[in-house]
Amino acid sequence: MARRDLDGRWGAWAIEQLAARSDARSFDLYVRQLGRAETDHVLYNRLVFVLGGRRALPADEDAAILEEDPAAALEHAAALRAGLTDADPVALRGTLYALWVLKDRAWARDDALLVAAAEGLSSPDAVTRRYAALVLKASPAPPAAVEALVRALATDPDAVVRKNAAEGLGAAGDPARAPAALAALDDPDPDVRRAATLALARLGAPPPLERLEELLRRDDPARREEVLEALGRHPGERATRLLLDALRDPAARTRRAAAGALGGRPAEAAREGLVAALRDDDPGVRVAAAAALSTRADGREAIPALVAALPGHDGWGELNELHEALRTLTGAEVTGPGPERATWAAVIDAWERYLAEREGRSP
């Protein structure tokens, strides 16, 4: 099919007919269709995924995927290389998305392809840049592509591109790139800041404690959650103390984040802080504290406090979370609450009886 025939209603119809017939010779056309915003991505995702590196498609959807053919893989890799240099933005977008779909195929992850994919980060089209960053975060990118990720993280106007770029830096695994991720902790978008925090952890270069303290002091609760998450990965009493201080923050979202981060702190003071948080005014904080206690090695010490928190629940959601935390810590086969209010009192009574028996007293 000539390139001029691919655009417009009849070209789209022709490709749909080839797809409906599972034509195995049309890999490049299926790739191109992934670049159309209005196309059926589910269909073309499947065709590209199943056909990539193979000469044929399974006889039906329930049949096993065929073995890869080395010659077909070479042909399809060549088609992807051609798509990355195509002047048609639809072809470029489709090729980038296809590389994401094929991210588990070694033949679709060679350095030359990834460096060419990084050129997509210079596109004026935000969707193209998003797809390029997606490709580069799927596995460690070569140095030339990492340079493009650093630039995108620092300067791209699209928050999704910056988030994907931060994740790509983490996947690259080069600690020398940590300063770029550290700078992104000042990004205005919380998802980008969180991705940068995780990237620093993957690079083995968590943000300096002094830097996290500085960020915590800023009068912006929306920026504290990812900072507290990063603090949770810092060893030492000082980090624990900062998290415990955050449990007293006026903003409930800050207290929730602090409770979640304290789950992994081994200090006894961390457990005591979480037990106190079970009495917080905000149900979300109480739920976060219960969940954190259920993951701790010393969490069984908090069983009496968790049982005591049951009658003060704010509804089925919180009661169920408290119940699940207790089941995790005790292994007891206590039937959980249903959404119907009539079932709640029985659950509370069952746990109070469990605790009385555990402590050797009459319920």
N, C-alpha and C positions, 0 to 999 in steps of 0.2 A: 504494500500500500504506500503510495507516494506521500511525502510529508505534507504537501498542500491539501491532501485529502483528509488529513487527520482532524482539522479544525472544523467547527460548524456542526450542524445537526447530523448530517449524513455520516461524517467521519466518526462521531461519537456512537452513532447507531451501529456502524460497521464493527467498531471495537467491541461493543456490547455483544454482537452476534458471535464474534470470535471467542469472547469470554464464556458465553453460554455454551459453546461447543467445546470448551476447555482446550482450545487450540494451543498446542505446546510450542509452536514456532513463533508465538507472539509475545514473548517475554518482554521485549523492549516496549511494546505498545501498552502492556499492562503497567509497566513502570511509569510510563508517561501519564497514564490516567490517574496515578496517585498524586500528580501535581495539580489536578483540577479540584478546586474547592467544592464543586457541586457533585463530584462523582461518588459512586458507591465504594467507599473506602474498605468496607468489610469484604466485599467481593474481591477487589484487586489486591488487598492485603493478603488474602488467602492464596490467590493465584501466584503472586510474587513469592510468597513464603514457600509454597509447596513446589513450585516449578524451578525456583532458583537453584542452579547447579545440576539440573536434571534434564533429561531428554523428553520426558513424558510426565503426564499427570496420572494419578491413580484412576482406576476405572470408575470409582464412585467415591463419595465423601467418607464412607466407612472403611474404605480400603487403606492398607498401610502405605505410608509415604515411601516412594521408591528410593533406592540407593542413589547417591550422587554420582554423576559421571564427570570425570576430570576434564574431558574436552568441553562438555557443556558449561562447566564452571568457568573455564577460560573464556568462552564466548560471552557468557553473561557478565563476567568481570569487565570485558572489553566494552560491552554495551553500557555498563555503569560509568566507565571512564569517559565514554563519548557523551553521555548525558550530562556529566559534570562540566563539560566545556561547551555545551549547547547554548547558543544565544537565546533560545526560546525559554522564557522564565518558567513556563509550565513544565517543560522537560527537566529543567534543573530542580524544581521543587519535587517533582516525582522521583527523580533519581536519589535525591537526599533522603526522602521518606523511605524509599526502597532499601537504602543502606541501613536505615534504622530497623526496618523489618528483618533484614538479613544479618543483624548484628552478631549472631552466633556462628556465622560461617567464616572460616579463616580466609577463604579466597576473597571475601568482601571486606576484609579488614586490613589489607596490606597498606604500608605507609604511603605509597603513592596515591591511593584512593583517598585516604584520610587527609592528606595535605591538600588534595584538590577539593575535597569537601569543605575544608576550612575557608576556601575562597568564598563560599556562600555566606560567610559572616560579613562580607563587605557589600552584600546585596542591598539595594534600597527597599526591598520588600521584607517586611517584618516576618512573615510566615516562612520565607526562605531562610532567613537568619535563624529562626527557631529550629527549623529542621536541621540546619547545619550543626547547631550546638547540640541537638539531640544525638546526632551521629557521633560527635566527638566525646560525649560523656559516657558512651556505652562501653568503652574499654580504653586502656592507656593510649593516648595520642602521641604521635612523634613530636619532637621539639618544635618543628616549624608550625605545626597545627596548634601546639600549646601557646605559642606566641599570639596567635589569632584569638585564642580564648582569653588570654590576659587582657588584650585590647577590648574585647567585647564586654568583659566583666566591668571594666573601668568606664567605658564610654557609650555602650549601646543604650538607646533611649527606651528600649522595650524590656520590661522587668522579667518576662519569661526567658528572653535570650540571656539576660544577666544571670538568672537562676541556673539555667542549663550550663552556662559557661563556668560558674562556680563549681557545679557538680563535675564538670569535665576536668577542672584543675585537680579536684580531689582524686579522680580516677587516674590522672596522669602519674600520680605518685612521686612527683619530684619536689622534695622539701624546699628547693630553691625558689619555688613559686609561692611559698607561704605568704610573703609580703603582699602579694596581689589579693589573696583571700582575706588577709587581715584588714586591708584597706576597705574591703567590701562590708565590713561590720558597720560602716557608716552609711550603707546604702539606705535610701528612703523606703525600700520595700521589705517587709518582714520575711517574705519567702526567700529573697536573695540573701538577707542576713543569716537566716537559718542555714541555707545551703553553704554559705561561706564558713560558718561555724563547723559544720560537718566536714567540709573539705579540709579545714585545718586539722581536725582530728585524724582524718585519713592520711594526711601528710606527716603525721607524727609531730605536728608543731602547734599544739593548742595555744590559743591566745595567751599572752602573758597575764598573770593575775592582776597586775597593776592596770593593764588596759581594760580588763573586765570591770574592775572597780570604778574606773573612770566612766565607763558606759552606764553602769548602774546608777551613778550619781546624777545622771541627766534626768530632768523632770519630764520623762516621756514613758509612761507605763507600757506603751505599745512596743517599745524597743527592748524591754527587759527580758522577755520570755526566752529568746535565743541566747541571751547573755547568761541567764541562769542555767540553761541547758549546757552551755560550755563550762560553767563553773562546776557542774556536776561531774565533769570528767577530770577536774583538777584534784590531785591528791592533797592531803594536808588539812590541818585544823583551821587554817585561815579561810580556806574556801568553804568549809563546813559552816563556819561562823557567819560568813556572808549570806549563805543560803538560809540559815536560821533567822538572820535579821530580816530577810525578805519575807519570811512567814508573817511578819508583823507589818508589812507594807499596807497602806490604806487601799491600794488597788487589788481587788479580788483576783484579777488575772495574773498579777505578779505572785500572789500567795499560792495560786494553783500551780504555777510553773515551779516555784520553789519546792513545793511538796513533791512534785514529780521528780525533781532532781535529787532530793534527799533520799530517795529509795535506795540508791546505790552507795550511800555514804556509810562506812562501817562504824562510825563513832556512835557510842551510846547516846550522846546528846542529840544526834540526828533522829534516833528512834523516839526519844522523849519529845522532841519538837513535833514530830508527826502525830504522836498520841495527843498532844495538846491541840493540834490542828483538827482533830476529830470533833472539836467543840466550836469550830469556826462558825461565824454567822452565815457564810456562803456555802450552799450545798455542794457547789463544784469543788471548793477547797476540801471539804470533808471527804468527798469521793476520791479526789486525787491522793489524799493522805492515806485512805484505806487501801487504795491500789498499791501505793508505794510500800506500805507496811507488809502487804502480802508477798512482796518480792524479797524481803530482807531475810538474812540468815537468822536474825534474832526476832523475827516478826511474831513468833509465838508468845513472846513476852507481852505483846499488845492485845492478846485475845480478850482479856477482861474489858479493856477500853473499847474494843470494837463491839462487844456485846452490849456494853453500856450505851453506845451510840445508837443502837437500833431503834429504841422508842422515839428518838428525836428526828427521825428521817423526814425528808421533805416530800416524799412520794415514792411511788413504785421504783423509779429509776435508782434513787439513792439506796433504798432498802435492798434492792437486788445487788447493787455493787458491794454493800457491806456484807451481805450474805455470801457472795462469791469470794470475797477476801477471807472470810472465816472458813469457808470450805477448803480454800487453797492451803491455809495454815494448819487446819486440823485434820483434813481428810474425812471429816464426819459426813455421813450420808443423811443430811438434813434436807428435806424437800424445800425448794425455793419458793418465793412468793410469785403469784401470778399477777397480772394487771388488775385483777378484781380486788378491791379493798378488803373484801370479806376474808381473803386468805392471809392478810398481813399479820394479824395478831398471833396466829398459830406459829408462824415462822419465828417471831420474836420470842414467844413462849418456849419453843423448841430449843433455841440457842441459850436462853436463860437456864433451862433445865440441864443442858449439856454442860454449861459452865459450873453449875452447882455440883453436879456429879464429879466433874474434873477436880473441883476443890474439896470434895469430900464433905459437902454439907447438904442439907435438905433443900430442895427447890422451893 
